[in-house]
Every structure is written in structure tokens, then in C-alpha cells.
Amino acid sequence: MVVRMRHTKSQTASRRSHHALTAPKFTVDAKTGSAHLRHRVDMSTGMYKGRKVIDVVAKVAKKQKKA
């Protein structure tokens, strides 16, 4: 048999104080002005930290060829 202790309203509220949702943080690219999530590749340009890591044009062409 499990006996559970009761919690006061203040204990419950203190626990729930960490459950708040936060809006995602966006970064605006200085060169193109497009917004993207922080620490993620900008999918409109394929750039991350000033380097081109994804060839967006080739990716779109591959998708069209597949369809």
C-alpha cells in the first residue's frame, strides 16, 4: 500500500513555475536578412556560421526530379 503525502497550493505552484513555455529565439542573417532558428542552418541560403553547408539549389532540383 502506497501512502501519498498531500501538497499545499504553494508547493504545487512552485513546481509548476518551471512549466512556462518560451517563444523560440530567432536570428536575422546580416547578409540576406532572413530569419532562422539559432544554432541551426538557414534553409533559405544553406549557410551556417558563415559557411555554406547545404547546396539548396541542388536539393530543390533533386526533389523536383524525384517528383
CHARMM-style PDB file with segment names, atoms N, HN, CA, C and O in Angstrom:
ATOM      1  N   MET     1       0.836  -1.177   0.000  1.00  0.00      PROA
ATOM      2  CA  MET     1       0.000   0.000   0.000  1.00  0.00      PROA
ATOM      3  C   MET     1       0.887   1.247   0.000  1.00  0.00      PROA
ATOM      4  O   MET     1       1.824   1.362   0.790  1.00  0.00      PROA
ATOM      5  N   VAL     2       0.573   2.163  -0.889  1.00  0.00      PROA
ATOM      6  HN  VAL     2      -0.188   2.070  -1.531  1.00  0.00      PROA
ATOM      7  CA  VAL     2       1.353   3.389  -1.019  1.00  0.00      PROA
ATOM      8  C   VAL     2       0.599   4.526  -0.354  1.00  0.00      PROA
ATOM      9  O   VAL     2      -0.564   4.781  -0.666  1.00  0.00      PROA
ATOM     10  N   VAL     3       1.268   5.200   0.557  1.00  0.00      PROA
ATOM     11  HN  VAL     3       2.213   4.992   0.810  1.00  0.00      PROA
ATOM     12  CA  VAL     3       0.671   6.347   1.234  1.00  0.00      PROA
ATOM     13  C   VAL     3       1.296   7.599   0.637  1.00  0.00      PROA
ATOM     14  O   VAL     3       2.516   7.763   0.655  1.00  0.00      PROA
ATOM     15  N   ARG     4       0.468   8.463   0.119  1.00  0.00      PROA
ATOM     16  HN  ARG     4      -0.523   8.329   0.104  1.00  0.00      PROA
ATOM     17  CA  ARG     4       0.976   9.673  -0.510  1.00  0.00      PROA
ATOM     18  C   ARG     4       0.688  10.869   0.381  1.00  0.00      PROA
ATOM     19  O   ARG     4      -0.375  10.990   0.989  1.00  0.00      PROA
ATOM     20  N   MET     5       1.673  11.738   0.431  1.00  0.00      PROA
ATOM     21  HN  MET     5       2.536  11.639  -0.063  1.00  0.00      PROA
ATOM     22  CA  MET     5       1.519  12.942   1.247  1.00  0.00      PROA
ATOM     23  C   MET     5       0.794  14.007   0.416  1.00  0.00      PROA
ATOM     24  O   MET     5       0.919  14.054  -0.807  1.00  0.00      PROA
ATOM     25  N   ARG     6       0.046  14.845   1.103  1.00  0.00      PROA
ATOM     26  HN  ARG     6      -0.055  14.807   2.097  1.00  0.00      PROA
ATOM     27  CA  ARG     6      -0.639  15.934   0.415  1.00  0.00      PROA
ATOM     28  C   ARG     6       0.328  17.098   0.222  1.00  0.00      PROA
ATOM     29  O   ARG     6       1.278  17.275   0.986  1.00  0.00      PROA
ATOM     30  N   HSD     7       0.064  17.879  -0.810  1.00  0.00      PROA
ATOM     31  HN  HSD     7      -0.707  17.735  -1.430  1.00  0.00      PROA
ATOM     32  CA  HSD     7       0.893  19.050  -1.091  1.00  0.00      PROA
ATOM     33  C   HSD     7       0.047  20.305  -0.939  1.00  0.00      PROA
ATOM     34  O   HSD     7      -1.136  20.311  -1.279  1.00  0.00      PROA
ATOM     35  N   THR     8       0.647  21.342  -0.438  1.00  0.00      PROA
ATOM     36  HN  THR     8       1.608  21.336  -0.162  1.00  0.00      PROA
ATOM     37  CA  THR     8      -0.055  22.612  -0.309  1.00  0.00      PROA
ATOM     38  C   THR     8      -0.120  23.297  -1.666  1.00  0.00      PROA
ATOM     39  O   THR     8       0.573  22.897  -2.602  1.00  0.00      PROA
ATOM     40  N   LYS     9      -0.941  24.315  -1.771  1.00  0.00      PROA
ATOM     41  HN  LYS     9      -1.505  24.639  -1.011  1.00  0.00      PROA
ATOM     42  CA  LYS     9      -1.058  25.060  -3.025  1.00  0.00      PROA
ATOM     43  C   LYS     9       0.270  25.717  -3.396  1.00  0.00      PROA
ATOM     44  O   LYS     9       0.613  25.810  -4.575  1.00  0.00      PROA
ATOM     45  N   SER    10       1.012  26.171  -2.389  1.00  0.00      PROA
ATOM     46  HN  SER    10       0.733  26.095  -1.431  1.00  0.00      PROA
ATOM     47  CA  SER    10       2.287  26.846  -2.682  1.00  0.00      PROA
ATOM     48  C   SER    10       3.317  25.852  -3.216  1.00  0.00      PROA
ATOM     49  O   SER    10       4.109  26.199  -4.092  1.00  0.00      PROA
ATOM     50  N   GLN    11       3.319  24.634  -2.704  1.00  0.00      PROA
ATOM     51  HN  GLN    11       2.676  24.352  -1.991  1.00  0.00      PROA
ATOM     52  CA  GLN    11       4.254  23.631  -3.224  1.00  0.00      PROA
ATOM     53  C   GLN    11       3.919  23.281  -4.675  1.00  0.00      PROA
ATOM     54  O   GLN    11       4.812  23.134  -5.509  1.00  0.00      PROA
ATOM     55  N   THR    12       2.628  23.151  -4.964  1.00  0.00      PROA
ATOM     56  HN  THR    12       1.903  23.271  -4.286  1.00  0.00      PROA
ATOM     57  CA  THR    12       2.190  22.845  -6.318  1.00  0.00      PROA
ATOM     58  C   THR    12       2.551  23.986  -7.266  1.00  0.00      PROA
ATOM     59  O   THR    12       3.038  23.746  -8.371  1.00  0.00      PROA
ATOM     60  N   ALA    13       2.315  25.214  -6.842  1.00  0.00      PROA
ATOM     61  HN  ALA    13       1.919  25.409  -5.945  1.00  0.00      PROA
ATOM     62  CA  ALA    13       2.618  26.377  -7.678  1.00  0.00      PROA
ATOM     63  C   ALA    13       4.121  26.509  -7.910  1.00  0.00      PROA
ATOM     64  O   ALA    13       4.548  26.888  -9.001  1.00  0.00      PROA
ATOM     65  N   SER    14       4.923  26.201  -6.895  1.00  0.00      PROA
ATOM     66  HN  SER    14       4.576  25.893  -6.009  1.00  0.00      PROA
ATOM     67  CA  SER    14       6.374  26.281  -7.049  1.00  0.00      PROA
ATOM     68  C   SER    14       6.867  25.270  -8.080  1.00  0.00      PROA
ATOM     69  O   SER    14       7.759  25.571  -8.874  1.00  0.00      PROA
ATOM     70  N   ARG    15       6.290  24.080  -8.067  1.00  0.00      PROA
ATOM     71  HN  ARG    15       5.565  23.836  -7.422  1.00  0.00      PROA
ATOM     72  CA  ARG    15       6.678  23.068  -9.039  1.00  0.00      PROA
ATOM     73  C   ARG    15       6.271  23.493 -10.446  1.00  0.00      PROA
ATOM     74  O   ARG    15       7.033  23.317 -11.396  1.00  0.00      PROA
ATOM     75  N   ARG    16       5.080  24.049 -10.578  1.00  0.00      PROA
ATOM     76  HN  ARG    16       4.460  24.192  -9.806  1.00  0.00      PROA
ATOM     77  CA  ARG    16       4.560  24.433 -11.897  1.00  0.00      PROA
ATOM     78  C   ARG    16       5.192  25.713 -12.433  1.00  0.00      PROA
ATOM     79  O   ARG    16       5.006  26.035 -13.607  1.00  0.00      PROA
ATOM     80  N   SER    17       5.917  26.436 -11.626  1.00  0.00      PROA
ATOM     81  HN  SER    17       6.068  26.174 -10.673  1.00  0.00      PROA
ATOM     82  CA  SER    17       6.525  27.692 -12.085  1.00  0.00      PROA
ATOM     83  C   SER    17       7.546  27.452 -13.190  1.00  0.00      PROA
ATOM     84  O   SER    17       7.871  28.378 -13.934  1.00  0.00      PROA
ATOM     85  N   HSD    18       8.052  26.237 -13.311  1.00  0.00      PROA
ATOM     86  HN  HSD    18       7.788  25.486 -12.707  1.00  0.00      PROA
ATOM     87  CA  HSD    18       9.044  25.916 -14.342  1.00  0.00      PROA
ATOM     88  C   HSD    18       8.410  25.370 -15.609  1.00  0.00      PROA
ATOM     89  O   HSD    18       9.126  25.013 -16.545  1.00  0.00      PROA
ATOM     90  N   HSD    19       7.092  25.297 -15.665  1.00  0.00      PROA
ATOM     91  HN  HSD    19       6.510  25.587 -14.905  1.00  0.00      PROA
ATOM     92  CA  HSD    19       6.403  24.708 -16.810  1.00  0.00      PROA
ATOM     93  C   HSD    19       6.052  25.728 -17.889  1.00  0.00      PROA
ATOM     94  O   HSD    19       5.437  25.362 -18.890  1.00  0.00      PROA
ATOM     95  N   ALA    20       6.416  26.971 -17.719  1.00  0.00      PROA
ATOM     96  HN  ALA    20       6.915  27.268 -16.905  1.00  0.00      PROA
ATOM     97  CA  ALA    20       6.044  28.014 -18.675  1.00  0.00      PROA
ATOM     98  C   ALA    20       6.713  27.775 -20.022  1.00  0.00      PROA
ATOM     99  O   ALA    20       7.856  27.323 -20.083  1.00  0.00      PROA
ATOM    100  N   LEU    21       6.003  28.078 -21.095  1.00  0.00      PROA
ATOM    101  HN  LEU    21       5.074  28.446 -21.046  1.00  0.00      PROA
ATOM    102  CA  LEU    21       6.535  27.938 -22.444  1.00  0.00      PROA
ATOM    103  C   LEU    21       7.237  29.228 -22.851  1.00  0.00      PROA
ATOM    104  O   LEU    21       6.823  30.321 -22.466  1.00  0.00      PROA
ATOM    105  N   THR    22       8.291  29.088 -23.623  1.00  0.00      PROA
ATOM    106  HN  THR    22       8.627  28.199 -23.936  1.00  0.00      PROA
ATOM    107  CA  THR    22       9.010  30.259 -24.119  1.00  0.00      PROA
ATOM    108  C   THR    22       8.971  30.256 -25.642  1.00  0.00      PROA
ATOM    109  O   THR    22       8.927  29.199 -26.271  1.00  0.00      PROA
ATOM    110  N   ALA    23       8.988  31.425 -26.212  1.00  0.00      PROA
ATOM    111  HN  ALA    23       9.024  32.284 -25.701  1.00  0.00      PROA
ATOM    112  CA  ALA    23       8.982  31.555 -27.669  1.00  0.00      PROA
ATOM    113  C   ALA    23      10.360  31.201 -28.214  1.00  0.00      PROA
ATOM    114  O   ALA    23      11.366  31.475 -27.559  1.00  0.00      PROA
ATOM    115  N   PRO    24      10.429  30.595 -29.406  1.00  0.00      PROA
ATOM    116  CA  PRO    24      11.738  30.269 -29.979  1.00  0.00      PROA
ATOM    117  C   PRO    24      12.520  31.535 -30.318  1.00  0.00      PROA
ATOM    118  O   PRO    24      11.940  32.548 -30.708  1.00  0.00      PROA
ATOM    119  N   LYS    25      13.839  31.467 -30.166  1.00  0.00      PROA
ATOM    120  HN  LYS    25      14.310  30.644 -29.849  1.00  0.00      PROA
ATOM    121  CA  LYS    25      14.699  32.610 -30.443  1.00  0.00      PROA
ATOM    122  C   LYS    25      15.119  32.585 -31.914  1.00  0.00      PROA
ATOM    123  O   LYS    25      15.617  31.577 -32.415  1.00  0.00      PROA
ATOM    124  N   PHE    26      14.909  33.709 -32.591  1.00  0.00      PROA
ATOM    125  HN  PHE    26      14.504  34.528 -32.185  1.00  0.00      PROA
ATOM    126  CA  PHE    26      15.266  33.814 -33.998  1.00  0.00      PROA
ATOM    127  C   PHE    26      16.465  34.732 -34.166  1.00  0.00      PROA
ATOM    128  O   PHE    26      16.645  35.684 -33.406  1.00  0.00      PROA
ATOM    129  N   THR    27      17.271  34.440 -35.155  1.00  0.00      PROA
ATOM    130  HN  THR    27      17.124  33.667 -35.773  1.00  0.00      PROA
ATOM    131  CA  THR    27      18.397  35.276 -35.520  1.00  0.00      PROA
ATOM    132  C   THR    27      18.182  35.752 -36.950  1.00  0.00      PROA
ATOM    133  O   THR    27      17.742  34.981 -37.803  1.00  0.00      PROA
ATOM    134  N   VAL    28      18.488  37.007 -37.213  1.00  0.00      PROA
ATOM    135  HN  VAL    28      18.846  37.633 -36.519  1.00  0.00      PROA
ATOM    136  CA  VAL    28      18.373  37.554 -38.561  1.00  0.00      PROA
ATOM    137  C   VAL    28      19.759  37.572 -39.191  1.00  0.00      PROA
ATOM    138  O   VAL    28      20.707  38.116 -38.625  1.00  0.00      PROA
ATOM    139  N   ASP    29      19.859  36.972 -40.365  1.00  0.00      PROA
ATOM    140  HN  ASP    29      19.088  36.530 -40.825  1.00  0.00      PROA
ATOM    141  CA  ASP    29      21.127  36.920 -41.079  1.00  0.00      PROA
ATOM    142  C   ASP    29      21.509  38.324 -41.538  1.00  0.00      PROA
ATOM    143  O   ASP    29      20.681  39.040 -42.102  1.00  0.00      PROA
ATOM    144  N   ALA    30      22.746  38.717 -41.302  1.00  0.00      PROA
ATOM    145  HN  ALA    30      23.418  38.136 -40.844  1.00  0.00      PROA
ATOM    146  CA  ALA    30      23.192  40.070 -41.636  1.00  0.00      PROA
ATOM    147  C   ALA    30      23.252  40.302 -43.145  1.00  0.00      PROA
ATOM    148  O   ALA    30      22.966  41.405 -43.612  1.00  0.00      PROA
ATOM    149  N   LYS    31      23.620  39.277 -43.907  1.00  0.00      PROA
ATOM    150  HN  LYS    31      23.852  38.382 -43.528  1.00  0.00      PROA
ATOM    151  CA  LYS    31      23.766  39.438 -45.363  1.00  0.00      PROA
ATOM    152  C   LYS    31      22.429  39.382 -46.093  1.00  0.00      PROA
ATOM    153  O   LYS    31      22.148  40.235 -46.934  1.00  0.00      PROA
ATOM    154  N   THR    32      21.603  38.387 -45.781  1.00  0.00      PROA
ATOM    155  HN  THR    32      21.831  37.694 -45.097  1.00  0.00      PROA
ATOM    156  CA  THR    32      20.360  38.198 -46.527  1.00  0.00      PROA
ATOM    157  C   THR    32      19.146  38.780 -45.830  1.00  0.00      PROA
ATOM    158  O   THR    32      18.152  39.084 -46.489  1.00  0.00      PROA
ATOM    159  N   GLY    33      19.198  38.944 -44.518  1.00  0.00      PROA
ATOM    160  HN  GLY    33      20.006  38.697 -43.983  1.00  0.00      PROA
ATOM    161  CA  GLY    33      18.061  39.465 -43.779  1.00  0.00      PROA
ATOM    162  C   GLY    33      17.002  38.419 -43.468  1.00  0.00      PROA
ATOM    163  O   GLY    33      15.926  38.755 -42.973  1.00  0.00      PROA
ATOM    164  N   SER    34      17.295  37.152 -43.755  1.00  0.00      PROA
ATOM    165  HN  SER    34      18.169  36.880 -44.158  1.00  0.00      PROA
ATOM    166  CA  SER    34      16.322  36.092 -43.471  1.00  0.00      PROA
ATOM    167  C   SER    34      16.460  35.641 -42.021  1.00  0.00      PROA
ATOM    168  O   SER    34      17.554  35.637 -41.457  1.00  0.00      PROA
ATOM    169  N   ALA    35      15.331  35.262 -41.431  1.00  0.00      PROA
ATOM    170  HN  ALA    35      14.442  35.265 -41.889  1.00  0.00      PROA
ATOM    171  CA  ALA    35      15.320  34.827 -40.036  1.00  0.00      PROA
ATOM    172  C   ALA    35      15.433  33.311 -39.974  1.00  0.00      PROA
ATOM    173  O   ALA    35      14.858  32.604 -40.802  1.00  0.00      PROA
ATOM    174  N   HSD    36      16.181  32.812 -38.983  1.00  0.00      PROA
ATOM    175  HN  HSD    36      16.648  33.386 -38.310  1.00  0.00      PROA
ATOM    176  CA  HSD    36      16.305  31.371 -38.774  1.00  0.00      PROA
ATOM    177  C   HSD    36      16.508  31.101 -37.299  1.00  0.00      PROA
ATOM    178  O   HSD    36      16.879  32.000 -36.544  1.00  0.00      PROA
ATOM    179  N   LEU    37      16.268  29.869 -36.887  1.00  0.00      PROA
ATOM    180  HN  LEU    37      15.967  29.140 -37.501  1.00  0.00      PROA
ATOM    181  CA  LEU    37      16.478  29.494 -35.500  1.00  0.00      PROA
ATOM    182  C   LEU    37      17.960  29.527 -35.173  1.00  0.00      PROA
ATOM    183  O   LEU    37      18.797  29.248 -36.031  1.00  0.00      PROA
ATOM    184  N   ARG    38      18.283  29.868 -33.935  1.00  0.00      PROA
ATOM    185  HN  ARG    38      17.602  30.095 -33.238  1.00  0.00      PROA
ATOM    186  CA  ARG    38      19.680  29.927 -33.526  1.00  0.00      PROA
ATOM    187  C   ARG    38      20.301  28.538 -33.525  1.00  0.00      PROA
ATOM    188  O   ARG    38      19.621  27.560 -33.213  1.00  0.00      PROA
ATOM    189  N   HSD    39      21.571  28.437 -33.866  1.00  0.00      PROA
ATOM    190  HN  HSD    39      22.123  29.231 -34.120  1.00  0.00      PROA
ATOM    191  CA  HSD    39      22.335  27.201 -33.914  1.00  0.00      PROA
ATOM    192  C   HSD    39      21.745  26.198 -34.896  1.00  0.00      PROA
ATOM    193  O   HSD    39      21.891  24.990 -34.708  1.00  0.00      PROA
ATOM    194  N   ARG    40      21.080  26.685 -35.942  1.00  0.00      PROA
ATOM    195  HN  ARG    40      20.961  27.666 -36.094  1.00  0.00      PROA
ATOM    196  CA  ARG    40      20.531  25.831 -36.990  1.00  0.00      PROA
ATOM    197  C   ARG    40      20.933  26.413 -38.339  1.00  0.00      PROA
ATOM    198  O   ARG    40      21.236  27.601 -38.448  1.00  0.00      PROA
ATOM    199  N   VAL    41      20.933  25.572 -39.353  1.00  0.00      PROA
ATOM    200  HN  VAL    41      20.688  24.607 -39.263  1.00  0.00      PROA
ATOM    201  CA  VAL    41      21.249  26.012 -40.710  1.00  0.00      PROA
ATOM    202  C   VAL    41      20.098  26.854 -41.236  1.00  0.00      PROA
ATOM    203  O   VAL    41      18.934  26.515 -41.022  1.00  0.00      PROA
ATOM    204  N   ASP    42      20.411  27.952 -41.923  1.00  0.00      PROA
ATOM    205  HN  ASP    42      21.357  28.227 -42.096  1.00  0.00      PROA
ATOM    206  CA  ASP    42      19.406  28.775 -42.579  1.00  0.00      PROA
ATOM    207  C   ASP    42      19.022  28.060 -43.873  1.00  0.00      PROA
ATOM    208  O   ASP    42      19.810  28.029 -44.819  1.00  0.00      PROA
ATOM    209  N   MET    43      17.813  27.484 -43.923  1.00  0.00      PROA
ATOM    210  HN  MET    43      17.174  27.510 -43.154  1.00  0.00      PROA
ATOM    211  CA  MET    43      17.430  26.645 -45.056  1.00  0.00      PROA
ATOM    212  C   MET    43      17.171  27.440 -46.337  1.00  0.00      PROA
ATOM    213  O   MET    43      17.094  26.844 -47.411  1.00  0.00      PROA
ATOM    214  N   SER    44      17.037  28.749 -46.256  1.00  0.00      PROA
ATOM    215  HN  SER    44      17.100  29.233 -45.383  1.00  0.00      PROA
ATOM    216  CA  SER    44      16.847  29.522 -47.477  1.00  0.00      PROA
ATOM    217  C   SER    44      18.171  29.763 -48.189  1.00  0.00      PROA
ATOM    218  O   SER    44      18.197  29.914 -49.410  1.00  0.00      PROA
ATOM    219  N   THR    45      19.276  29.799 -47.437  1.00  0.00      PROA
ATOM    220  HN  THR    45      19.255  29.677 -46.445  1.00  0.00      PROA
ATOM    221  CA  THR    45      20.588  30.032 -48.050  1.00  0.00      PROA
ATOM    222  C   THR    45      21.527  28.852 -47.915  1.00  0.00      PROA
ATOM    223  O   THR    45      22.480  28.741 -48.687  1.00  0.00      PROA
ATOM    224  N   GLY    46      21.291  27.965 -46.956  1.00  0.00      PROA
ATOM    225  HN  GLY    46      20.518  28.056 -46.328  1.00  0.00      PROA
ATOM    226  CA  GLY    46      22.183  26.826 -46.728  1.00  0.00      PROA
ATOM    227  C   GLY    46      23.432  27.200 -45.953  1.00  0.00      PROA
ATOM    228  O   GLY    46      24.400  26.439 -45.942  1.00  0.00      PROA
ATOM    229  N   MET    47      23.431  28.360 -45.302  1.00  0.00      PROA
ATOM    230  HN  MET    47      22.645  28.978 -45.311  1.00  0.00      PROA
ATOM    231  CA  MET    47      24.609  28.843 -44.587  1.00  0.00      PROA
ATOM    232  C   MET    47      24.487  28.552 -43.093  1.00  0.00      PROA
ATOM    233  O   MET    47      23.396  28.570 -42.523  1.00  0.00      PROA
ATOM    234  N   TYR    48      25.655  28.281 -42.468  1.00  0.00      PROA
ATOM    235  HN  TYR    48      26.541  28.267 -42.930  1.00  0.00      PROA
ATOM    236  CA  TYR    48      25.748  28.122 -41.020  1.00  0.00      PROA
ATOM    237  C   TYR    48      27.094  28.652 -40.587  1.00  0.00      PROA
ATOM    238  O   TYR    48      28.127  28.192 -41.073  1.00  0.00      PROA
ATOM    239  N   LYS    49      27.099  29.616 -39.677  1.00  0.00      PROA
ATOM    240  HN  LYS    49      26.259  29.989 -39.283  1.00  0.00      PROA
ATOM    241  CA  LYS    49      28.312  30.255 -39.181  1.00  0.00      PROA
ATOM    242  C   LYS    49      29.196  30.784 -40.316  1.00  0.00      PROA
ATOM    243  O   LYS    49      30.420  30.662 -40.271  1.00  0.00      PROA
ATOM    244  N   GLY    50      28.559  31.368 -41.327  1.00  0.00      PROA
ATOM    245  HN  GLY    50      27.565  31.467 -41.364  1.00  0.00      PROA
ATOM    246  CA  GLY    50      29.308  31.974 -42.421  1.00  0.00      PROA
ATOM    247  C   GLY    50      29.816  30.998 -43.466  1.00  0.00      PROA
ATOM    248  O   GLY    50      30.505  31.408 -44.401  1.00  0.00      PROA
ATOM    249  N   ARG    51      29.495  29.710 -43.333  1.00  0.00      PROA
ATOM    250  HN  ARG    51      28.936  29.377 -42.574  1.00  0.00      PROA
ATOM    251  CA  ARG    51      29.938  28.708 -44.307  1.00  0.00      PROA
ATOM    252  C   ARG    51      28.729  28.108 -45.002  1.00  0.00      PROA
ATOM    253  O   ARG    51      27.662  27.980 -44.401  1.00  0.00      PROA
ATOM    254  N   LYS    52      28.891  27.741 -46.264  1.00  0.00      PROA
ATOM    255  HN  LYS    52      29.758  27.845 -46.752  1.00  0.00      PROA
ATOM    256  CA  LYS    52      27.818  27.078 -46.998  1.00  0.00      PROA
ATOM    257  C   LYS    52      27.911  25.587 -46.703  1.00  0.00      PROA
ATOM    258  O   LYS    52      28.885  24.937 -47.080  1.00  0.00      PROA
ATOM    259  N   VAL    53      26.896  25.041 -46.026  1.00  0.00      PROA
ATOM    260  HN  VAL    53      26.104  25.569 -45.719  1.00  0.00      PROA
ATOM    261  CA  VAL    53      26.924  23.634 -45.638  1.00  0.00      PROA
ATOM    262  C   VAL    53      25.905  22.808 -46.419  1.00  0.00      PROA
ATOM    263  O   VAL    53      26.033  21.585 -46.477  1.00  0.00      PROA
ATOM    264  N   ILE    54      24.900  23.441 -47.021  1.00  0.00      PROA
ATOM    265  HN  ILE    54      24.797  24.434 -46.974  1.00  0.00      PROA
ATOM    266  CA  ILE    54      23.908  22.740 -47.829  1.00  0.00      PROA
ATOM    267  C   ILE    54      23.755  23.481 -49.149  1.00  0.00      PROA
ATOM    268  O   ILE    54      23.605  24.703 -49.176  1.00  0.00      PROA
ATOM    269  N   ASP    55      23.796  22.727 -50.245  1.00  0.00      PROA
ATOM    270  HN  ASP    55      23.918  21.734 -50.223  1.00  0.00      PROA
ATOM    271  CA  ASP    55      23.552  23.312 -51.562  1.00  0.00      PROA
ATOM    272  C   ASP    55      22.043  23.279 -51.799  1.00  0.00      PROA
ATOM    273  O   ASP    55      21.494  22.255 -52.206  1.00  0.00      PROA
ATOM    274  N   VAL    56      21.381  24.402 -51.543  1.00  0.00      PROA
ATOM    275  HN  VAL    56      21.827  25.234 -51.213  1.00  0.00      PROA
ATOM    276  CA  VAL    56      19.921  24.477 -51.580  1.00  0.00      PROA
ATOM    277  C   VAL    56      19.402  24.265 -52.993  1.00  0.00      PROA
ATOM    278  O   VAL    56      18.372  23.616 -53.172  1.00  0.00      PROA
ATOM    279  N   VAL    57      20.088  24.794 -54.004  1.00  0.00      PROA
ATOM    280  HN  VAL    57      20.926  25.321 -53.859  1.00  0.00      PROA
ATOM    281  CA  VAL    57      19.646  24.665 -55.391  1.00  0.00      PROA
ATOM    282  C   VAL    57      19.661  23.195 -55.811  1.00  0.00      PROA
ATOM    283  O   VAL    57      18.720  22.723 -56.448  1.00  0.00      PROA
ATOM    284  N   ALA    58      20.720  22.473 -55.459  1.00  0.00      PROA
ATOM    285  HN  ALA    58      21.485  22.856 -54.941  1.00  0.00      PROA
ATOM    286  CA  ALA    58      20.807  21.057 -55.807  1.00  0.00      PROA
ATOM    287  C   ALA    58      19.736  20.248 -55.075  1.00  0.00      PROA
ATOM    288  O   ALA    58      19.197  19.291 -55.631  1.00  0.00      PROA
ATOM    289  N   LYS    59      19.428  20.619 -53.849  1.00  0.00      PROA
ATOM    290  HN  LYS    59      19.866  21.397 -53.397  1.00  0.00      PROA
ATOM    291  CA  LYS    59      18.416  19.909 -53.070  1.00  0.00      PROA
ATOM    292  C   LYS    59      17.044  20.066 -53.697  1.00  0.00      PROA
ATOM    293  O   LYS    59      16.276  19.105 -53.759  1.00  0.00      PROA
ATOM    294  N   VAL    60      16.722  21.283 -54.169  1.00  0.00      PROA
ATOM    295  HN  VAL    60      17.345  22.063 -54.118  1.00  0.00      PROA
ATOM    296  CA  VAL    60      15.427  21.541 -54.815  1.00  0.00      PROA
ATOM    297  C   VAL    60      15.355  20.801 -56.138  1.00  0.00      PROA
ATOM    298  O   VAL    60      14.319  20.226 -56.472  1.00  0.00      PROA
ATOM    299  N   ALA    61      16.447  20.810 -56.898  1.00  0.00      PROA
ATOM    300  HN  ALA    61      17.288  21.277 -56.628  1.00  0.00      PROA
ATOM    301  CA  ALA    61      16.462  20.115 -58.183  1.00  0.00      PROA
ATOM    302  C   ALA    61      16.270  18.609 -57.993  1.00  0.00      PROA
ATOM    303  O   ALA    61      15.569  17.972 -58.780  1.00  0.00      PROA
ATOM    304  N   LYS    62      16.874  18.049 -56.980  1.00  0.00      PROA
ATOM    305  HN  LYS    62      17.443  18.566 -56.341  1.00  0.00      PROA
ATOM    306  CA  LYS    62      16.730  16.619 -56.683  1.00  0.00      PROA
ATOM    307  C   LYS    62      15.295  16.283 -56.321  1.00  0.00      PROA
ATOM    308  O   LYS    62      14.773  15.245 -56.725  1.00  0.00      PROA
ATOM    309  N   LYS    63      14.649  17.178 -55.546  1.00  0.00      PROA
ATOM    310  HN  LYS    63      15.073  18.022 -55.217  1.00  0.00      PROA
ATOM    311  CA  LYS    63      13.269  16.955 -55.136  1.00  0.00      PROA
ATOM    312  C   LYS    63      12.337  17.007 -56.336  1.00  0.00      PROA
ATOM    313  O   LYS    63      11.411  16.202 -56.435  1.00  0.00      PROA
ATOM    314  N   GLN    64      12.574  17.959 -57.265  1.00  0.00      PROA
ATOM    315  HN  GLN    64      13.326  18.612 -57.185  1.00  0.00      PROA
ATOM    316  CA  GLN    64      11.739  18.078 -58.464  1.00  0.00      PROA
ATOM    317  C   GLN    64      11.934  16.873 -59.378  1.00  0.00      PROA
ATOM    318  O   GLN    64      10.976  16.396 -59.986  1.00  0.00      PROA
ATOM    319  N   LYS    65      13.153  16.384 -59.478  1.00  0.00      PROA
ATOM    320  HN  LYS    65      13.931  16.771 -58.984  1.00  0.00      PROA
ATOM    321  CA  LYS    65      13.444  15.232 -60.322  1.00  0.00      PROA
ATOM    322  C   LYS    65      12.745  13.990 -59.769  1.00  0.00      PROA
ATOM    323  O   LYS    65      12.247  13.161 -60.529  1.00  0.00      PROA
ATOM    324  N   LYS    66      12.712  13.871 -58.461  1.00  0.00      PROA
ATOM    325  HN  LYS    66      13.117  14.545 -57.843  1.00  0.00      PROA
ATOM    326  CA  LYS    66      12.079  12.729 -57.811  1.00  0.00      PROA
ATOM    327  C   LYS    66      10.566  12.744 -58.022  1.00  0.00      PROA
ATOM    328  O   LYS    66       9.946  11.689 -58.158  1.00  0.00      PROA
ATOM    329  N   ALA    67       9.975  13.936 -58.050  1.00  0.00      PROA
ATOM    330  HN  ALA    67      10.479  14.793 -57.939  1.00  0.00      PROA
ATOM    331  CA  ALA    67       8.517  14.071 -58.225  1.00  0.00      PROA
ATOM    332  C   ALA    67       8.161  13.958 -59.686  1.00  0.00      PROA
ATOM    333  OT1 ALA    67       6.986  14.044 -60.043  1.00  0.00      PROA
TER     334      ALA     67
END
